[in-house]
Amino acid sequence: MICPTLSSIKRVYTPERRLKELLKKKRNHLQNLTLELLNEFSSASEVSLEDFGVHGSIAIGMETAQSDIDSVVYGGQNFRKLEAAVKKLADEGTLQLVYNNKLDEARKHQGRFKGKGFVYTAVRKLEEVVTKYGDNKYSVIAPVKFRCRVTDDSEAMFRPALYKITDYKPLNQTFQLESKKVPSIVVSMIGMYRNIAKKGDYIEGSGVLERVEHLQTGRVSFQVVVGSGTSEDEYLWPVSN
């Protein structure tokens, strides 16, 4: 892992703080358009503007006239409200959703507002961060390719994206597992696979099976990690039953 030392960090840019700064300063055209879009999001979703933020080039003051609007909403429930609101705004013609591929169509997370591209993503609120470093011990088992059904998508919008699953089926005999090693969760470290499936949907994937030992209780579970960094052939894809 490559990271800077704490002493070399001069400033931390956070999306919510940057939004508050934009509200108080003289703004350029893109910044004004950003606030206009976020106010549309807030009004349509009934999510407080305080639960929104901006990231990307706007967050660090490096935007140009060609920059897009990168926005975030804090909290899983708020994201679901915003997701429904964006669909409503698109149906009304206030904005347009843009699909470049099947994943974009599944996520419906990007579009255009008054000619400017935008993206919205989700960030956990502090109370939604429930796993602490050192709680679990992770051990790599083997690569797997599989199909499964999503049973819980309540953390699928975050990064890492978590999909609780059932009905694990290997794509071929090579990836057959003992019953005790069948995974109950798929974890995507790759941002493009956030929010690609809802509860009841089927997904196909390739990743690494991990054994997870919960150190306080001794309980053992298994998960598949997509984006392990060990192979370029790791993916998630929405599929029909």
N, C-alpha and C positions, 0 to 999 in steps of 0.2 A: 504494500500500500504506500503510495506516494502522498505526502501531506506536508504542509508548512509547519514550522514550530510556532507555538503560541506567541513568542516574542516578536515574530515577523508579521503578525496580523495587525494591521492598523485600524481596520474598520470592518464590521460585519454588516452586510446589507440584508435586510429582511423585507419580504414583500409588504407586510402590513405597515411597517415603519415608513417605507418609501411612499406608500399611498397617502399616509398622513402628511408627509412632506409636500407632496403634490397639491394637496388641498390648500396649503398655506402660502404657496409661492406663485409668482408670475409664470405662466405656462406657455409653451409653444403649441402649435396646432395639434401635433400628435398627442401631447399630454392632455390637452382639452378633450380630444376625441376619446382618449382612454377613460377619463372621468365620466364622459357622457355614456359610454358603453357600460361601465360598472354601475352607474346609476340605473340604467335600464335593467341590468341583471338584478340589482338589489330590489327594485320596485316590483319586477315581474315575479321574483322568487320569494319575496317577503323575507329575505335574509338581510340582516343589517349590513350596511356598508362597512362597518367596523370588522366584519368577518371576511372581507376581501383584501387582496393585495396585488401588487404588480412585481414581476420579475423580468429577467432578460435584460435587454439593452436599456430599457426605460428605467429599470431599477438602479442601474449604476451610472446613469446620465450619459450613456454613449449612443443614444438613439439617433437615427437619421430619418430623412423623409421616407426612406424605403423600409423602415423597421415595421414589424408587426406589433400587435398588442398582446403581450403575454400576461395572463391574469391567473390568480389563484383564489380559491375559496377555502376557508378553514372549516374542517369538520365533515365527517361522512354524511350525516343527515342533511347538512347544508348543501353538499354537493348534489345529492339526489333532488333537492328542491330546485337547485339551479339547472340541473339537467332537464327537468320537466319544463322549466321556464324558458330555456333556450329553444326547445322544440316549439313551444307556444309562440315565441317571438318570431321564429322562422316561418311558422304557419301564417302569421299575421303580416309577414313581409318586412318586419323591422330589421331583420338581418337574414343572411343566407348561410346555410350550412354547406361546407365544401368537403367532398369525398375524393381523395386521390387513389384509394384502394379499399379493399374489403375491410381492413382494420379501421380505417377512418369512418366507414359507414357504420360499423358496429359501435364505435365509441361516440361518434357525433360530438366531437370536442373542439372542432375548429370551423371557422367560417369567415365571412366578410361582413363588416359593418361600415356603411357609408364609404365603400370602396377600399377599406383597409382590412387586412387579414388579422384574425385574432385566434387565440387558443385559450382555453380555460382548463385548469387542472386542480387537483385537490391536495391539501396538506393536512396532516393530522393536527388536531388541537392537542395541547399538552396532556389533557386527561385521557386522550385516546392512545397515548404512548404507554403501553402496559408491559412491554418486554424490556428488561434491563440487561446491559452487557454483563455476561457472566452467569446469567440465570440458567443457560442451557449449554450442553456440550454437543457439538455436531460432528458426525463422522460420515465420510463419503462411503457409499456402498457400491454403486455401479451406475452407468448410463442407462436410461430407459426411454422408450418411445411408447406412447399410450393414447388411449381415448377414455374420457370420463364425463360424468355429469356434475355440474356445479350445484351445490346444495346451499351455499351461503356466499353472497357477493358483497357483504357489508364493508369489506376492506379491499375490494377489488379496484377502487379508484386511486389508491395511494401507491407510493413507491417505497418499498417493494409492495407489489400487489398480491393480496392473499385470496385464494379461491379455495374454500372448503369443498371437498369432492366426495363422490361415491361412484360405484360401478366402474372401477378401474379395469381397463381391458388393454393388454399389451398389443402392440401393432403386429408383432410376430412372436414366435415361440422363444426367441432369444431373450425377450424382456418379460417372460413369465416370472411371477414372484410367489414366494411362500405367502400364505394367508396373513401371517403375523407381520410381514414386511410391506403389505399393501399401504400406500400413502393415503393420508386423509386430507392433506393440504397440498396445493400447488403454489409455489412462491415465485413470482417473476421479479427479477432484479432489473429487467429491461423495461424502460418506460413505455415503449410502444405497445406493450401487451397489457397495460392498465385498462380496466373497464371494458374488455372486449366481449364479456359474457355475463348474463344475468342468471339468477337462481332458476334452475330447471334447464338451462342451455347445456349443450354438449361442446366440449373442446377437445382438440387433439394437440399433443405436445411432445417435445423432446427435451430432456434435461438430465439432471443427476439426482438419483435417489440418495437421501440422507437419513441417517438415524439420528433422532433428537432425544437426548437424555435430559430430563428436567431435574436439575441437580437437587433442588430442595425436597422434591417428593420421590425421586427415583423412577417416576413414570417414563416410559419409553414410547415414542411415536415415530412415524416416518413421514417424510415430505419429499416432494420433487422440487428442485431449484432449477429455474430456467434463467440462464444468464450467469452460470457458475464461473465463466471465464476459462473453462477447460476445453471447450469445443465451440466452433462456429455454427454447428448444426443443432442449435437449441432454439426452440420456438414455441409459441402457442397460437392456435388458430381456431376460430369458431367454426363448428361443423353442424350439419343437420343430423338428427338421430339415425 
